[in-house]
Amino acid sequence: MASRAWYSVKRAASKLAAATLGLASNPRFTAYAAVVLSVALALLLRLAPMRWGVYLNEFDPFYEYYLAEKLLEKGNGNLLQGLAWWYGWWFNRGEKDTLFWAPHGRDLRASSQIGAPLFSAATYTLLRVLGFEVDLYTVHAFIPAVGAATASIFAYFLGREIWDDSVGVLASVFMACSWPFIYRTNLGAKHEGVAIPFMLISLTLFIQALKKNSVARALLSGIAMALVVLAWGGFMYPWNLVSLAVLAWLILNPEAVNVAKAFLFFIAPVNVAIATMPRFGPTFAFASLASVVPWSATVASVLVLAHAMPSRRAALRVERKWVVSAAATIAAALTAAWYTGLLLSLPGRILAVLVPVWREVGVTTVAEHAVPTWASIYQDYGPLIPLSAFGALVCGYRYRKRFEDLLMVLFWLSSAYAAASMARLTLVMAPAVALLAAHGISEVFGALLTPRVSGAKSRKEKALASEILAIPLIVMAILPLLAIARQSSIAATHQPALILSSSVPVLDYNYQYTDWLSALEWIKANVPENSVIATWWDYGYWISVNTRRNTTCDNATIDTKQIQRIARAFLSSEEEALKIFRELNVSYVVVYEPFLRAQLPYLGIYVYYSPAYGGLGGDLAKSYQMARWIGENPDKYLAVGYVDGFPVLVPADTPEACNATLYRMLFAKMPGRGFFIFEKLLFGTTIQNYQGPSPDIPQPRYFKLVFASKPNAWVLVYKVEYPSEP
């Protein structure tokens, strides 16, 4: 009996082993297993900051979290009613929230996108219905990381749809480990973690629609892109990318009825989403410079379906002078329409991408809008850059034969241009690099491993050929591994949230920089409700959302004049600052500077200083941009000193710097912090190893220090003491 049972167990085990081996030998199963591992890796890398706790990261996610709260609040917990309130803006405009941009307030619906808060609120509602005890803050923190992990799945399907399984798997792995993508989509990040997966879904469905001549897939592709519109201000990029690819394809292939039909079903839901969104509206969707390419593609599609599109042969017979004249006429008409206001202009940030030399102050003063160096782009992507360029080159040879190849060439070229124009747009390049680097590797391996018949060879010749072949194979295998396994990128995923580390980029963290959390808790507990707090715009979202106290400006930078007024107040005398603050009804001012300190030998006192290098800087460093906002010479306010050759930021020794209200608040004396690097000692000279300006910064007269953050006194809260009017 026992032997029979043992025999049954062995037989079942052998069947299970055979089934497992059968699955393992199935290429599709192997691909799916690899994608599952990629998704797991992507999720682990993005959730690494959880070791410090669950916090929202950077700045915009706090505002998006507030909007998610508003959706539920306005709907009394009913998400559909919240949506009705949001889109009811078209019938009841003008509602403003003075928590932002006090005292005038901000129209939340007319200046925001609903996508990220909607996904968070919907997920939160669903989880609560299913019985999970979760809070909205935690759900909102996890949405970008989980969404970005799914991008690895959709990168696989897109790569498989365009090429094959091997390309899809490699693209999935590259997306999971892409540092520019991780940086923007980790725990607590903002909307790109939701938008990029939907963009990949949309592209996959659109290509499937062309292959299968499926109206349903084209419509689903448009709906997926409409969700991108809801979630991401950068939707203009994929909206125009697909349109440009279709327009170019229809010009090259006027008989491509399937492409024209698919595009019309694709573009319809996208335009509806843009036109109905309060932030954009019909004018942006149908009468703006951003809509020129989509509308051109729409017209071309209609002409193709009506069989009125001139053939390529007929187009080639047209004399060059007529082509030039037509192009000049169209350009002149568009310019005239834009100049007269018939065509809505592009936002300043978009113009800065298209023409990097045309940058207004509001764009150039934001660090993530800076033009990156090619070295920094290569540092982000490593060897995947040349591999993806090779993949794009291969597609370029076939762009007339397959729409997918034309689309991917345009994807790589346009995303590379965007990434080279603005630092934050290196994210846009991540999917293009992942897909085309995977394609490039696949092409090289395919060429090297394809057997070639070249007559009989001796055994020695065959062995030599195999050894020579092994060299490029090993190199091609190592290059992507270098891009994936870079220690610096993996380590950087473990950084704590900025609000937890007070914007200090640090890995070895022991909660020693919790100054902003300390300040926000104090403000929430001690500053009266409805008080207006003046601060530089970088900290507006942190203060408004976490303390529910009104701020004068924030990270949206939507009111240039008010930002200029705050900059003017900070860089003017206290009397001038009081006039501006009184007009804005300001009662408190918050300033921030992450001072470092060193102990002076022999004297035993600590000297405080601000290092002059990127990644660590507060309002002292930002005063340079404040001066630019108001058209002043920054050198009148800020200078660089040196301590043993080490650069430090110090106020300039000028009347403007000595009178600046901001500097008086930053360099105020307090217990434990009484001496700054540029100051003179009792005997009238600066410390021996300091070289630089030595201004005399007076203490503030009308601003009373009511709180210095713990443990480093980096965030200072002042109460405005207005003199009694005569």
PyMOL commands that set and color helices and strands:
alter all, ss='L'
color gray80, all
select helices_A, chain A and resi 2-24+27-46+48-52+60-74+79-90+109-111+115-129+136-162+165-177+179-185+192-212+215-231+233-252+257-276+281-286+289-305+312-317+320-339+348-354+361-364+367-369+374-381+384-397+403-421+423-449+459-484+487-492+498-501+515-526+537-547+560-571+574-583+619-629+634-636+655-659+661-666
alter helices_A, ss='H'
color red, helices_A
select strands_A, chain A and resi 532-534+550-551+588-592+596-599+606-611+638-643+646-651+690-691+703-708+715-720
alter strands_A, ss='S'
color yellow, strands_A
deselect
rebuild
show_as cartoon
